[in-house]
Amino acid sequence: MLAAVAVRQDPDDPLSGLELREVPKPTVPPGWALVRVHAAALNHHDIWTLRGVGHPAERLPMVLGCDAAGVDEDGNAVVVHPVIGDPSAGGGDETLDPGRALLSERHDGAFAELLCVPRRNLVPKPAFLSFEEAACLPVAWLTAYRMLFTQARIRPGDRVLVQGAGGGVASAAIALARAAGATVYATSRSEAKLAAARELGANEAVPSGTRLPAKVDVVVETVGQATWEHSLKSLRAGGTVVVAGATSGANPPADLNRIFYLQQRVLGSTGGTRQEFVSLLRFMENAGIRPRIDRVLPLADIHSGFQAMLDGELTGKVVVRPG
């Protein structure tokens, strides 16, 4: 079967290590299931793998792709929960299992016609979502859901700042926070992405670093070094910054004096549990939310989708159809 495979890593030219090639069909061990992939979405995680960040070279070659929706062996429409882990090893939370892995880190991923995952990772696809829409959710939207509702515990009326509007997690956070009754501020350096943020529901979308009309209760931070100072200065005393990424750099000045004096909280967040994924799907259905898709491509054109991601051209997810 045809698959998009990471065969080598290059920090300067990541796409040079991504090849379309024929690979064997997966062998299905006990307790696992085979999914025929109808749609798979691109993530920055794939780019990090190709750059050699957080993914040892000895695990290559590896079929990439963290997000998938398709049909299982019994004909059920499913969307795949992407965190492969043991809840009991994480105190009931598979994201805290020290041995957890995101799909495509230790097991071949979704950019192929067939995908093999633990059976517990299959979640029924809601009828209100297409396969392409469902494939956008497992990484970006689940990450945003956990940041907002499990970690920050936002409430209606809260003020939420989302840094880096246009990114997958940021876009999801804007839509989810607004649907939950929050006042949402979004930032970006791109006017097109600010316009997209307003369409997603942001009450105000302003250039990065702009002083906000009011201090916020929660900051959704995935940008890191470029926005960290603004995040802390925009946060009220006792407020919370939730961090799920650092695309611009992981080591900004911490500003510990501000954090302890204003009793601000900094929380890390990674992925989400299967139950959180089920809750996300119910929330989206009740709120009438759908993910924004920038383009849908055949698997053969996956390089062009990644190039658009690298060029910052996107205002939604890129989805590929492996079949």
Backbone bond lengths (Angstrom), bond angles and torsions (degrees), N, CA, C in turn:
res aa  C-N    CA-C-N  psi(-1)  N-CA   C-N-CA  omega(-1)  CA-C   N-CA-C  phi
1 M - - - 1.459 - - 1.518 109.33 -
2 L 1.351 116.07 153.87 1.458 120.91 -179.29 1.525 110.03 -81.70
3 A 1.348 115.52 138.34 1.460 120.53 179.93 1.519 109.33 -147.11
4 A 1.350 115.86 155.93 1.466 122.27 173.58 1.525 106.84 -97.49
5 V 1.340 116.01 116.31 1.455 121.85 -167.56 1.525 110.46 -121.80
6 A 1.333 116.08 132.48 1.464 121.27 170.46 1.528 107.37 -79.29
7 V 1.322 116.31 117.67 1.464 120.45 -177.27 1.524 112.39 -110.70
8 R 1.333 117.25 -19.81 1.467 121.86 176.34 1.529 108.02 -158.45
9 Q 1.332 115.44 168.93 1.459 121.31 -175.17 1.527 109.97 -123.13
10 D 1.341 115.55 138.68 1.452 121.54 179.38 1.528 107.33 -147.05
11 P 1.336 118.23 113.74 1.468 119.76 -177.22 1.520 113.79 -64.28
12 D 1.325 117.50 -25.22 1.466 121.05 -176.89 1.524 113.42 -96.27
13 D 1.313 117.10 -26.48 1.468 121.32 -178.27 1.528 108.67 -136.43
14 P 1.328 116.83 68.90 1.468 119.65 -171.31 1.522 114.12 -60.26
15 L 1.320 117.60 -35.03 1.460 119.09 -175.18 1.517 113.13 -71.79
16 S 1.327 116.49 -13.43 1.465 118.85 176.69 1.522 111.52 -67.49
17 G 1.326 117.22 -19.03 1.454 120.81 -179.97 1.508 114.56 -96.93
18 L 1.332 117.67 7.25 1.466 122.25 -179.96 1.523 109.01 -104.87
19 E 1.323 116.51 119.71 1.462 120.86 -177.89 1.520 110.75 -123.86
20 L 1.328 115.15 143.20 1.455 121.34 168.80 1.520 107.31 -89.25
21 R 1.313 116.91 122.43 1.456 119.97 -177.37 1.525 110.60 -150.98
22 E 1.318 115.57 160.90 1.456 120.54 175.18 1.528 109.42 -79.51
23 V 1.337 116.00 132.65 1.465 121.37 178.06 1.529 108.29 -128.97
24 P 1.334 117.64 157.82 1.476 120.00 178.28 1.533 111.20 -65.65
25 K 1.320 115.93 151.98 1.455 119.69 173.35 1.532 109.32 -66.26
26 P 1.332 118.12 146.06 1.477 120.15 -175.97 1.526 112.55 -65.06
27 T 1.315 114.96 146.66 1.455 122.32 168.63 1.527 108.00 -90.37
28 V 1.315 116.48 132.55 1.469 121.00 -173.02 1.526 110.18 -100.72
29 P 1.344 118.65 108.64 1.464 120.83 177.72 1.525 111.31 -76.44
30 P 1.341 117.73 165.30 1.473 120.39 177.67 1.529 111.54 -56.53
31 G 1.327 116.02 136.77 1.454 121.47 179.27 1.518 114.17 85.71
32 W 1.309 116.92 -3.00 1.459 121.88 178.71 1.525 109.48 -107.25
33 A 1.323 116.46 167.82 1.460 121.81 -176.88 1.522 109.99 -136.65
34 L 1.319 115.22 153.28 1.463 121.51 178.32 1.524 108.82 -103.65
35 V 1.327 115.84 132.02 1.461 121.91 -179.94 1.520 109.06 -120.22
36 R 1.329 116.37 129.29 1.468 119.77 170.44 1.527 106.72 -84.56
37 V 1.326 116.50 115.26 1.458 121.70 -171.24 1.531 110.20 -79.02
38 H 1.325 116.43 121.24 1.460 121.69 175.21 1.531 111.37 -92.96
39 A 1.323 116.59 -29.45 1.466 120.72 -179.11 1.518 109.20 -154.98
40 A 1.336 115.85 144.14 1.466 122.05 177.05 1.520 107.73 -141.86
41 A 1.325 117.02 143.01 1.466 120.98 -175.59 1.521 110.94 -109.79
42 L 1.341 115.26 150.04 1.467 122.28 178.71 1.523 109.71 -85.15
43 N 1.339 115.35 146.25 1.458 122.02 177.28 1.518 110.25 -137.23
44 H 1.327 116.08 158.09 1.466 119.84 174.73 1.530 110.95 -62.88
45 H 1.321 117.17 -23.53 1.466 119.68 176.41 1.526 111.07 -56.44
46 D 1.329 116.62 -37.56 1.468 120.08 178.13 1.526 110.98 -63.20
47 I 1.330 116.43 -40.57 1.460 120.81 178.59 1.523 110.76 -65.38
48 W 1.351 116.94 -41.41 1.462 119.61 178.40 1.524 110.96 -61.01
49 T 1.324 116.36 -39.98 1.470 119.54 177.08 1.516 110.68 -60.19
50 L 1.327 116.72 -44.74 1.466 120.98 -179.01 1.527 111.75 -69.29
51 R 1.318 117.47 -24.94 1.472 120.56 176.06 1.528 111.90 -82.15
52 G 1.326 116.79 -14.89 1.452 120.12 -178.17 1.508 113.82 89.64
53 V 1.330 117.30 21.29 1.464 122.07 -179.76 1.527 109.50 -98.05
54 G 1.329 116.01 115.42 1.457 120.31 176.10 1.513 114.87 74.77
55 H 1.317 117.61 10.89 1.465 120.61 -178.79 1.521 108.33 -138.11
56 P 1.332 118.37 107.15 1.459 120.21 -177.68 1.528 112.51 -60.80
57 A 1.320 115.78 139.34 1.463 121.02 -177.83 1.520 111.88 -61.21
58 E 1.338 117.60 -27.48 1.465 119.54 -177.40 1.527 112.55 -69.17
59 R 1.346 117.50 -11.78 1.464 119.41 176.71 1.530 112.51 -85.46
60 L 1.301 117.35 -2.82 1.460 120.32 177.44 1.528 109.80 -86.13
61 P 1.350 117.53 153.15 1.466 127.35 -0.47 1.534 111.55 -74.57
62 M 1.323 114.88 152.86 1.458 121.64 -178.44 1.524 109.09 -144.05
63 V 1.321 116.65 129.33 1.466 120.22 171.67 1.519 107.79 -67.43
64 L 1.330 117.35 125.38 1.455 121.43 -178.46 1.532 111.08 -84.96
65 G 1.337 115.35 176.34 1.453 121.51 177.38 1.514 112.63 110.31
66 C 1.351 116.26 114.30 1.467 122.05 -178.63 1.523 112.67 -99.61
67 D 1.322 117.43 -19.10 1.470 121.93 -172.03 1.517 110.42 -114.83
68 A 1.324 117.22 131.04 1.467 119.26 179.65 1.514 111.57 -150.73
69 A 1.335 114.26 146.90 1.463 122.25 168.67 1.521 106.66 -137.65
70 G 1.327 116.11 144.14 1.462 119.04 -177.59 1.504 111.33 -175.66
71 V 1.344 115.90 -148.57 1.457 122.59 -175.65 1.527 108.46 -129.85
72 D 1.348 116.64 131.52 1.466 119.69 179.93 1.529 111.07 -83.38
73 E 1.360 115.81 -178.18 1.477 120.37 -175.50 1.524 112.95 -62.43
74 D 1.324 116.49 -22.36 1.462 120.51 -178.86 1.525 112.62 -93.71
75 G 1.323 117.00 5.13 1.458 120.45 178.35 1.513 114.83 85.76
76 N 1.340 117.47 10.78 1.461 120.82 179.90 1.527 110.70 -84.51
77 A 1.330 116.22 135.90 1.466 120.78 174.19 1.529 108.09 -76.13
78 V 1.323 116.26 125.27 1.466 120.67 -174.33 1.522 110.43 -135.48
79 V 1.322 114.41 158.51 1.458 122.60 168.40 1.517 105.47 -123.21
80 V 1.338 116.58 142.25 1.458 120.94 -169.74 1.525 111.22 -96.27
81 H 1.346 115.32 122.82 1.462 120.40 170.78 1.527 107.14 -69.75
82 P 1.357 118.65 124.60 1.465 119.55 -165.87 1.518 116.44 -87.50
83 V 1.346 118.19 -5.67 1.464 120.86 -177.66 1.527 108.79 -93.64
84 I 1.312 116.26 112.43 1.461 121.48 179.39 1.526 107.42 -96.51
85 G 1.322 114.81 106.62 1.452 119.70 -175.90 1.510 110.78 -162.87
86 D 1.320 115.85 174.46 1.457 123.66 -178.09 1.524 108.75 -108.45
87 P 1.327 118.82 111.43 1.465 119.96 -179.81 1.527 113.05 -56.05
88 S 1.339 117.48 -37.60 1.461 119.63 -177.37 1.521 111.59 -65.64
89 A 1.341 117.44 -27.08 1.466 120.47 178.43 1.523 111.78 -78.18
90 G 1.327 116.56 -12.05 1.459 120.79 178.59 1.507 113.20 -114.78
91 G 1.320 117.11 25.06 1.461 120.31 -179.34 1.514 112.88 65.88
92 G 1.326 116.55 33.50 1.455 121.59 -178.91 1.514 114.05 95.95
93 D 1.317 117.54 1.30 1.466 123.00 -176.87 1.523 108.44 -130.87
94 E 1.330 116.74 107.92 1.465 119.52 -176.18 1.526 113.47 -64.51
95 T 1.332 117.83 -19.96 1.465 118.66 177.32 1.517 111.86 -72.08
96 L 1.343 117.25 -15.20 1.464 121.91 178.35 1.529 112.37 -100.25
97 D 1.315 117.36 1.20 1.462 121.79 174.61 1.529 108.14 -67.00
98 P 1.348 119.07 120.42 1.468 120.01 179.92 1.527 113.62 -58.03
99 G 1.332 116.69 -22.62 1.455 120.01 -179.76 1.514 114.35 -98.73
100 R 1.321 116.77 11.02 1.471 118.96 -178.42 1.531 111.00 -64.38
101 A 1.315 115.39 159.60 1.466 120.64 175.57 1.519 108.65 -149.20
102 L 1.313 115.49 142.90 1.454 120.25 171.61 1.523 108.21 -79.18
103 L 1.298 116.37 144.34 1.459 120.78 177.61 1.531 109.73 -49.47
104 S 1.308 117.10 131.81 1.476 127.64 -178.09 1.524 112.69 90.22
105 E 1.338 118.10 -2.26 1.464 120.07 174.82 1.529 111.46 -86.12
106 R 1.329 116.54 -46.54 1.470 120.77 178.54 1.511 112.73 -122.49
107 H 1.332 116.23 -12.00 1.460 121.91 -179.81 1.526 108.11 -131.95
108 D 1.330 115.88 142.60 1.460 119.91 -178.24 1.522 111.27 -53.87
109 G 1.346 114.45 142.70 1.445 121.03 -171.75 1.510 115.38 -97.21
110 A 1.333 114.85 -155.72 1.468 122.95 -162.59 1.517 115.22 -92.98
111 F 1.339 119.12 -7.86 1.461 119.58 -177.73 1.523 110.16 -83.57
112 A 1.333 115.42 62.18 1.461 123.17 -179.64 1.523 107.95 -159.61
113 E 1.324 115.80 166.02 1.455 119.57 -178.64 1.523 111.35 -68.38
114 L 1.338 116.97 -33.54 1.465 121.42 -178.14 1.519 109.73 -126.34
115 L 1.336 115.91 144.70 1.456 123.14 -177.55 1.522 108.23 -134.59
116 C 1.338 116.69 136.35 1.458 121.82 178.25 1.523 109.52 -113.81
117 V 1.337 117.40 124.27 1.469 122.67 -178.91 1.521 109.05 -141.56
118 P 1.346 117.57 161.43 1.463 119.01 172.84 1.532 111.03 -57.28
119 R 1.320 115.69 142.62 1.466 119.34 -176.17 1.528 111.70 -59.48
120 R 1.343 118.17 -32.55 1.463 120.44 -179.25 1.522 111.75 -66.67
121 N 1.347 118.14 -15.02 1.454 121.26 179.65 1.522 112.98 -84.11
122 L 1.328 117.36 -2.74 1.459 120.32 176.94 1.521 109.74 -86.98
123 V 1.320 115.60 127.86 1.461 122.62 178.86 1.525 107.42 -122.76
124 P 1.335 118.92 131.47 1.463 119.77 179.53 1.532 111.56 -55.82
125 K 1.327 115.60 133.06 1.465 119.92 177.87 1.526 109.55 -77.69
126 P 1.331 118.05 125.05 1.466 119.13 177.76 1.531 110.75 -64.25
127 A 1.308 115.39 144.70 1.463 120.43 -177.41 1.522 112.33 -65.70
128 F 1.347 117.80 -24.85 1.470 119.25 -176.21 1.526 112.56 -75.11
129 L 1.333 117.69 -10.09 1.464 121.39 179.64 1.519 110.71 -108.98
130 S 1.323 116.66 139.01 1.452 120.90 170.65 1.525 109.26 -73.30
131 F 1.329 117.70 167.20 1.456 120.14 175.40 1.533 110.55 -59.31
132 E 1.330 116.22 -39.74 1.464 119.91 -179.12 1.530 110.93 -65.29
133 E 1.328 117.20 -42.15 1.465 120.24 178.29 1.529 111.02 -66.34
134 A 1.329 116.15 -43.54 1.467 119.67 -178.57 1.523 111.28 -62.08
135 A 1.326 117.13 -35.26 1.466 121.03 -178.35 1.525 112.37 -68.06
136 C 1.316 118.29 -16.05 1.469 121.34 179.72 1.528 112.52 -78.77
137 L 1.323 118.18 -13.17 1.462 120.85 -163.84 1.525 116.73 -92.36
138 P 1.336 120.95 -36.10 1.471 119.67 -165.74 1.518 116.09 -57.78
139 V 1.320 119.34 -39.78 1.461 119.87 -178.51 1.519 110.96 -93.39
140 A 1.320 118.38 -63.34 1.467 121.16 -172.17 1.529 112.08 -66.17
141 W 1.316 117.61 -51.01 1.465 120.15 -174.44 1.519 111.80 -72.48
142 L 1.324 117.37 -37.70 1.459 119.56 177.13 1.528 110.71 -66.15
143 T 1.332 116.91 -40.04 1.466 120.21 176.38 1.520 110.76 -59.72
144 A 1.337 117.02 -46.25 1.466 121.02 179.91 1.527 111.44 -63.65
145 Y 1.328 116.59 -40.00 1.469 120.37 -179.76 1.523 110.50 -61.53
146 R 1.323 117.27 -47.76 1.467 120.27 -179.59 1.525 110.93 -63.77
147 M 1.336 117.32 -41.08 1.465 120.42 178.44 1.517 111.41 -57.19
148 L 1.325 116.02 -47.61 1.458 120.85 -173.19 1.524 113.08 -76.08
149 F 1.333 116.70 -48.02 1.462 119.91 -166.63 1.532 113.79 -99.66
150 T 1.321 117.64 -33.39 1.465 119.58 178.71 1.520 111.06 -88.21
151 Q 1.326 117.22 -47.20 1.451 120.70 -174.84 1.537 112.18 -84.97
152 A 1.317 118.04 -56.01 1.470 120.65 -177.71 1.525 112.87 -82.17
153 R 1.327 117.06 -22.31 1.467 122.40 179.13 1.532 111.51 53.60
154 I 1.330 115.46 52.47 1.464 118.84 -178.47 1.523 110.62 -64.85
155 R 1.338 114.02 154.59 1.453 122.48 179.75 1.516 109.21 -129.32
156 P 1.326 117.66 157.36 1.465 119.09 175.26 1.524 110.69 -53.87
157 G 1.313 116.37 135.68 1.455 121.39 -179.15 1.508 114.35 95.06
158 D 1.338 118.17 -14.94 1.462 120.50 176.55 1.527 110.37 -63.30
159 R 1.336 115.05 152.28 1.465 121.01 171.99 1.525 107.76 -100.35
160 V 1.330 115.39 127.92 1.460 121.19 -175.29 1.526 109.18 -125.65
161 L 1.332 116.06 128.44 1.460 122.35 174.20 1.517 108.73 -102.54
162 V 1.333 116.39 126.66 1.464 122.14 176.76 1.523 107.77 -112.68
163 Q 1.317 115.89 112.96 1.460 120.79 179.91 1.529 110.16 -83.13
164 G 1.330 115.55 144.93 1.464 120.37 173.99 1.508 114.24 70.63
165 A 1.335 117.27 47.44 1.461 120.77 177.37 1.531 109.68 -54.47
166 G 1.313 115.75 139.04 1.459 120.70 -177.27 1.510 111.20 115.60
167 G 1.340 117.13 -31.82 1.455 119.95 173.38 1.515 110.89 -68.75
168 G 1.332 116.34 158.30 1.453 119.99 -175.51 1.519 113.42 -61.45
169 V 1.326 117.76 -48.49 1.465 121.07 179.63 1.525 110.35 -66.77
170 A 1.333 116.69 -42.45 1.462 120.39 -179.05 1.530 111.26 -62.34
171 S 1.315 116.68 -44.47 1.468 120.02 179.75 1.522 110.91 -61.38
172 A 1.324 116.00 -42.96 1.459 119.87 178.07 1.523 111.16 -63.69
173 A 1.333 116.62 -40.65 1.462 120.19 -178.91 1.522 111.36 -63.89
174 I 1.318 117.47 -38.00 1.464 120.57 178.19 1.527 110.35 -60.12
175 A 1.330 115.99 -50.66 1.464 120.21 -177.24 1.527 111.73 -64.97
176 L 1.329 116.91 -42.70 1.469 120.32 -177.78 1.523 111.87 -69.18
177 A 1.336 116.75 -43.10 1.464 119.65 -178.96 1.523 111.07 -64.93
178 R 1.318 116.32 -41.42 1.472 118.90 179.59 1.529 110.41 -65.08
179 A 1.348 116.52 -40.65 1.463 119.59 179.39 1.520 111.44 -65.44
180 A 1.344 117.02 -25.17 1.463 121.48 179.42 1.523 112.20 -85.09
181 G 1.324 117.76 1.47 1.455 120.80 176.25 1.515 115.01 93.02
182 A 1.330 117.20 14.73 1.459 120.40 178.28 1.521 111.00 -86.50
183 T 1.335 115.30 156.71 1.466 121.41 167.20 1.519 106.52 -88.56
184 V 1.325 116.12 124.35 1.458 120.32 -170.30 1.524 110.84 -115.07
185 Y 1.330 115.25 126.40 1.461 122.75 169.90 1.524 107.86 -107.81
186 A 1.325 117.10 139.39 1.459 121.57 179.85 1.515 109.22 -131.58
187 T 1.332 116.21 147.69 1.462 121.00 179.14 1.523 110.48 -127.19
188 S 1.326 114.37 152.71 1.464 121.71 173.51 1.511 108.53 -166.64
189 R 1.330 116.60 160.18 1.459 121.58 172.78 1.524 111.38 -88.07
190 S 1.331 117.24 -7.55 1.464 122.40 -175.20 1.520 110.51 -107.44
191 E 1.320 116.94 126.76 1.456 120.47 178.25 1.525 110.75 -65.16
192 A 1.338 117.19 -35.85 1.460 119.66 178.31 1.522 111.19 -63.18
193 K 1.333 117.13 -39.05 1.461 120.38 179.63 1.525 111.67 -74.08
194 L 1.328 117.16 -30.28 1.460 119.73 173.94 1.526 110.32 -66.12
195 A 1.329 116.25 -40.53 1.466 119.97 177.55 1.531 110.29 -63.84
196 A 1.324 116.06 -40.74 1.463 119.57 178.38 1.522 110.84 -64.76
197 A 1.337 117.24 -37.47 1.462 121.02 178.55 1.526 110.82 -62.52
198 R 1.324 116.26 -40.28 1.474 119.38 177.74 1.532 110.13 -63.62
199 E 1.334 117.03 -39.75 1.465 120.27 178.59 1.524 111.28 -64.88
200 L 1.327 116.88 -32.73 1.461 121.09 178.76 1.518 112.71 -73.82
201 G 1.348 116.89 -16.38 1.453 119.71 176.64 1.514 116.11 125.98
202 A 1.335 117.79 0.77 1.460 119.14 178.93 1.529 110.03 -60.60
203 N 1.329 116.90 132.53 1.463 120.39 177.60 1.516 110.92 -68.69
204 E 1.333 115.58 -37.78 1.459 121.02 174.85 1.521 108.44 -141.12
205 A 1.326 116.60 137.45 1.466 122.63 176.85 1.520 107.05 -127.84
206 V 1.332 116.02 119.93 1.467 120.97 -170.08 1.520 110.05 -133.14
207 P 1.343 117.59 160.15 1.467 120.17 178.19 1.523 111.64 -60.11
208 S 1.313 115.59 148.80 1.468 121.20 -179.08 1.522 110.61 -53.86
209 G 1.326 116.57 135.94 1.453 122.15 177.90 1.513 115.12 88.75
210 T 1.340 117.50 -5.74 1.460 121.00 -179.20 1.530 111.10 -67.33
211 R 1.332 115.61 138.55 1.468 119.50 175.56 1.521 109.64 -68.03
212 L 1.320 116.42 132.17 1.462 121.40 -175.75 1.521 110.85 -86.46
213 P 1.344 117.49 160.03 1.463 120.75 179.79 1.529 113.25 -64.11
214 A 1.332 116.87 -25.08 1.469 120.93 -178.65 1.514 108.82 -153.62
215 K 1.330 116.38 156.38 1.455 120.61 174.02 1.532 109.14 -65.90
216 V 1.320 116.06 150.64 1.457 119.69 -175.93 1.525 110.48 -107.38
217 D 1.338 114.78 159.72 1.467 121.53 178.30 1.528 111.32 -84.40
218 V 1.336 115.41 -32.73 1.465 120.99 -173.97 1.520 109.07 -140.55
219 V 1.338 115.73 139.01 1.462 121.73 171.40 1.522 108.59 -117.41
220 V 1.327 116.42 128.97 1.459 122.30 173.36 1.528 106.52 -95.91
221 E 1.325 115.66 111.62 1.468 121.57 -170.81 1.533 110.81 -117.27
222 T 1.321 115.92 114.29 1.467 121.38 175.05 1.526 111.01 -127.19
223 V 1.321 117.60 -2.64 1.463 121.66 -175.50 1.531 110.88 -89.12
224 G 1.336 116.80 -44.23 1.454 120.13 176.70 1.514 113.67 92.70
225 Q 1.304 115.93 -126.67 1.462 122.17 -168.27 1.526 114.03 -54.47
226 A 1.330 118.02 -40.92 1.463 120.85 -174.94 1.527 112.81 -68.50
227 T 1.329 118.04 -25.30 1.468 120.86 -174.78 1.525 113.71 -117.76
228 W 1.327 117.87 -3.53 1.468 120.94 -171.39 1.533 112.77 -59.41
229 E 1.326 117.57 -46.18 1.463 120.09 -179.21 1.521 110.53 -60.90
230 H 1.323 116.53 -43.19 1.462 120.78 178.72 1.529 111.10 -64.46
231 S 1.324 116.59 -37.80 1.465 120.25 178.92 1.523 110.86 -60.49
232 L 1.326 117.50 -48.33 1.461 120.41 -178.32 1.522 111.86 -67.11
233 K 1.330 116.97 -40.91 1.462 119.80 -179.16 1.525 112.31 -69.80
234 S 1.319 117.18 -23.89 1.465 120.94 179.93 1.518 112.64 -85.67
235 L 1.333 117.55 -11.34 1.454 122.52 -173.26 1.525 111.33 -89.71
236 R 1.312 116.50 136.86 1.470 121.07 178.28 1.522 110.17 -71.29
237 A 1.311 115.91 164.58 1.456 120.87 171.49 1.524 109.13 -60.11
238 G 1.320 116.06 131.46 1.452 120.42 -178.75 1.508 114.95 81.45
239 G 1.342 116.96 1.26 1.456 121.13 -179.58 1.521 112.73 -78.84
240 T 1.332 115.40 177.73 1.459 121.68 -172.18 1.522 111.29 -127.88
241 V 1.326 115.96 130.42 1.464 122.12 167.23 1.524 107.37 -103.01
242 V 1.323 116.96 125.30 1.462 121.50 176.16 1.518 107.63 -108.01
243 V 1.328 115.94 124.59 1.463 122.09 -174.23 1.525 109.97 -111.55
244 A 1.341 116.47 126.45 1.463 120.90 176.97 1.523 111.53 -132.63
245 G 1.327 116.46 18.25 1.452 119.27 179.02 1.512 110.27 174.70
246 A 1.320 115.00 166.47 1.463 120.95 -179.58 1.522 108.55 -152.44
247 T 1.324 116.10 63.65 1.464 120.30 -172.26 1.526 113.33 -65.31
248 S 1.345 117.74 -23.61 1.466 120.16 -178.29 1.531 112.68 -98.54
249 G 1.328 116.82 0.81 1.458 120.50 -178.64 1.511 110.68 138.71
250 A 1.341 115.90 141.86 1.462 120.74 -171.27 1.522 114.21 -100.58
251 N 1.332 118.82 -0.75 1.459 119.54 -172.77 1.532 112.63 -131.37
252 P 1.338 117.95 62.44 1.460 119.81 174.35 1.527 110.05 -74.76
253 P 1.347 117.79 163.70 1.468 118.64 172.06 1.529 110.11 -57.26
254 A 1.320 117.10 130.42 1.468 120.23 -171.91 1.523 112.93 -72.73
255 D 1.338 118.08 -28.56 1.462 122.67 -177.02 1.529 110.67 55.66
256 L 1.329 115.25 53.46 1.462 120.33 -176.14 1.523 113.08 -64.10
257 N 1.339 118.05 -30.54 1.463 119.68 178.22 1.526 111.16 -59.72
258 R 1.330 116.62 -43.83 1.467 120.77 178.13 1.532 109.90 -63.97
259 I 1.335 115.90 -44.40 1.464 119.79 -174.93 1.524 111.13 -62.87
260 F 1.347 117.39 -47.55 1.472 116.69 -176.65 1.527 111.71 -75.86
261 Y 1.349 117.98 -35.98 1.461 119.33 -176.64 1.526 110.91 -68.99
262 L 1.334 116.25 -38.77 1.464 120.04 179.71 1.527 112.27 -92.83
263 Q 1.327 116.11 2.97 1.466 121.45 177.68 1.533 111.67 53.74
264 Q 1.307 114.18 42.27 1.460 119.28 176.81 1.521 109.90 -79.84
265 R 1.314 115.53 149.36 1.461 120.96 -179.33 1.527 109.67 -108.83
266 V 1.309 116.85 136.36 1.464 123.09 175.05 1.524 107.47 -118.80
267 L 1.327 116.19 117.21 1.460 121.79 -176.51 1.516 110.47 -119.60
268 G 1.312 116.66 136.59 1.457 121.22 172.19 1.516 110.39 -89.09
269 S 1.336 115.41 153.27 1.462 119.82 -179.76 1.522 109.03 -149.91
270 T 1.322 116.15 134.74 1.462 120.78 -179.33 1.520 109.84 -136.72
271 G 1.311 116.97 123.03 1.458 121.44 173.75 1.506 112.86 57.80
272 G 1.320 115.71 -142.54 1.451 121.76 179.93 1.514 109.76 -173.32
273 T 1.316 116.39 162.40 1.462 121.49 -179.48 1.531 110.44 -82.45
274 R 1.329 114.56 168.56 1.458 118.65 176.44 1.527 110.25 -62.57
275 Q 1.334 117.45 -41.44 1.462 120.01 -179.92 1.525 111.25 -64.48
276 E 1.331 116.66 -38.73 1.470 119.36 175.49 1.520 110.81 -62.63
277 F 1.326 116.96 -35.89 1.466 120.43 178.40 1.525 110.17 -64.85
278 V 1.326 116.80 -44.40 1.467 120.51 176.72 1.528 109.99 -59.89
279 S 1.324 116.82 -43.48 1.472 121.07 179.51 1.526 111.23 -64.25
280 L 1.326 116.56 -39.69 1.468 120.26 176.88 1.521 110.76 -58.72
281 L 1.321 117.38 -46.92 1.465 120.54 -178.43 1.526 111.14 -62.30
282 R 1.331 117.19 -39.84 1.468 120.24 177.80 1.521 110.95 -65.92
283 F 1.326 115.98 -42.55 1.462 120.48 179.88 1.531 110.34 -60.67
284 M 1.332 116.18 -45.81 1.464 119.94 -178.72 1.527 111.32 -63.30
285 E 1.318 116.44 -40.56 1.464 118.89 179.16 1.523 110.92 -64.45
286 N 1.328 116.72 -45.24 1.466 120.38 -179.37 1.523 112.01 -65.25
287 A 1.336 116.51 -35.31 1.465 121.08 -177.83 1.528 112.73 -87.84
288 G 1.322 116.91 -9.15 1.463 120.29 -179.16 1.520 113.33 70.61
289 I 1.344 117.09 34.81 1.466 121.79 -177.44 1.515 110.00 -98.52
290 R 1.322 116.00 138.61 1.463 122.36 172.20 1.526 108.94 -129.89
291 P 1.317 117.20 148.67 1.462 119.15 178.24 1.520 111.22 -72.56
292 R 1.321 115.34 152.40 1.461 121.24 176.58 1.537 108.85 -86.53
293 I 1.314 116.40 129.08 1.466 121.96 177.78 1.521 108.59 -110.04
294 D 1.320 116.08 124.41 1.458 120.55 178.84 1.522 111.39 -78.12
295 R 1.342 116.68 -43.70 1.461 120.49 -179.71 1.522 109.99 -162.08
296 V 1.334 114.54 153.59 1.460 122.34 175.64 1.513 107.34 -119.96
297 L 1.348 116.77 128.53 1.455 122.53 -173.77 1.516 110.82 -127.96
298 P 1.340 117.66 153.88 1.463 118.57 167.20 1.522 109.42 -69.90
299 L 1.322 116.64 156.51 1.461 120.62 -179.51 1.525 111.58 -55.75
300 A 1.314 117.10 -33.35 1.464 120.86 -178.89 1.526 112.78 -62.10
301 D 1.339 118.00 -21.09 1.468 122.12 -178.74 1.528 112.20 -103.16
302 I 1.323 117.62 19.78 1.463 120.31 -174.38 1.522 112.28 -61.89
303 H 1.327 118.20 -31.58 1.465 119.62 179.91 1.530 111.60 -61.57
304 S 1.326 116.57 -38.12 1.471 119.21 179.84 1.519 111.05 -67.59
305 G 1.328 117.43 -33.52 1.454 120.32 176.33 1.511 111.75 -66.10
306 F 1.320 117.16 -43.37 1.460 120.47 177.52 1.524 111.51 -66.40
307 Q 1.325 117.32 -35.99 1.460 119.53 178.70 1.519 110.85 -64.56
308 A 1.326 116.78 -39.96 1.468 120.02 176.49 1.522 110.70 -62.44
309 M 1.331 117.18 -36.73 1.465 121.24 176.85 1.526 109.72 -64.53
310 L 1.331 116.80 -46.01 1.462 120.75 -179.91 1.527 111.91 -63.92
311 D 1.327 116.42 -33.91 1.460 121.44 -178.70 1.525 112.76 -80.98
312 G 1.330 117.63 -5.75 1.460 121.18 179.64 1.510 114.02 71.01
313 E 1.328 117.13 29.29 1.463 121.39 -175.19 1.527 113.34 -87.70
314 L 1.319 118.66 -8.53 1.458 121.00 -166.20 1.519 113.01 -91.00
315 T 1.321 115.85 145.83 1.459 122.37 169.44 1.527 109.81 -124.90
316 G 1.314 115.99 31.85 1.450 122.98 179.29 1.514 108.57 176.33
317 K 1.320 116.09 -173.29 1.456 120.85 -176.11 1.528 111.50 -82.47
318 V 1.316 114.85 150.55 1.457 122.11 168.69 1.521 107.93 -98.75
319 V 1.330 116.46 127.93 1.448 122.63 -178.61 1.522 108.27 -119.16
320 V 1.342 116.26 138.46 1.469 120.61 173.70 1.513 109.32 -115.62
321 R 1.329 114.64 150.82 1.471 122.02 175.05 1.525 107.91 -109.23
322 P 1.335 117.51 107.44 1.458 119.09 -177.74 1.528 114.23 -69.06
323 G 1.334 116.92 -29.29 1.448 120.05 -175.86 1.516 113.40 -83.16
